Amino acid sequence: MGHKLLLLTKANEQYRQLIEAQKLTDLVLLSDDPANIATADIWLAEPKLAAPLLPHAKKLQWLQSSFAGIDALLSPRGRKDYRLTNIKGIFGPLMSEYLFGYLLAHIRGHHFYRQQQRQKNWQAQPPMRHSTLQGMRLLLLGTGSIAQQVAQTAKHFGMQVTGINRSGQAVAGFDQIEVIPRLEQAINDADVVVNLLPSTPETRNILNAPRLSMLKEDAILMNVGRGDALDLDALNAQLIAHPLQQAVLDVFHQEPLPASHPIWDRPNVVITPHISAPSHPEQIVDIFSDNYHRFIKGEPLLSQIDFARGY
């Protein structure tokens, strides 16, 4: 008996060509006809496109998200009678490029020297507490596959790396692991704080005003995990009060970030439109194909989400 696949992405035609080239056994690739929502038993979908259609998915057995983030599919009253998998294992290098691109630009004074060039001025940047990543203390909220890649890159630059997770269990590549109840002290010890946590009830608003107040006077905060982990209004006030602190923000509770939000006007903030680790269809289809072979053999799927935990 064959399986029927529905595509729900902004790049359906590209995905269609890539999947057809895989020649997957007993898989029928359905058209974009809305009637196929009710007949497909497998979806390859962007979570926000899939979420409102789930009530009509009468035959759905497995949904492969094309993104790492699956928040839109985890509402408390949402369906949980199907297998949900997300994308893991490909975003670590991309996230590292993003994070260390901005870190190095800041530490090595790129903005200062661009201004000097415009003024035709030959002058070194005034001394800062840190002029190199070597010896700086990096705190990663999360110790999953992306965090492990970031930690590996950080060690290459000579940074000291602490991770935060629920269990406190050691993870390869980290100098130290702490638990969430010790987050305030870990923030206070860090020169750079990076949020990589998924969105769960425990992580929402985890970076609130009291915890943000623990940041060092010249700390750098980077949010590339989930927007709802950070109290953006509290951060705005924090950065006004502490102009030497820096923030790099790629994810927000409301996207696009409203033009009216005052965080746009902070000179010590970099804002990017959720582009730190973009999905590439070729990689997504390879992961989908691997999981499809597992699915038809009745084997455990890679990166299956636990609805109770939210990741």
Disulfide bonds with the S-S distance in Angstrom:
none
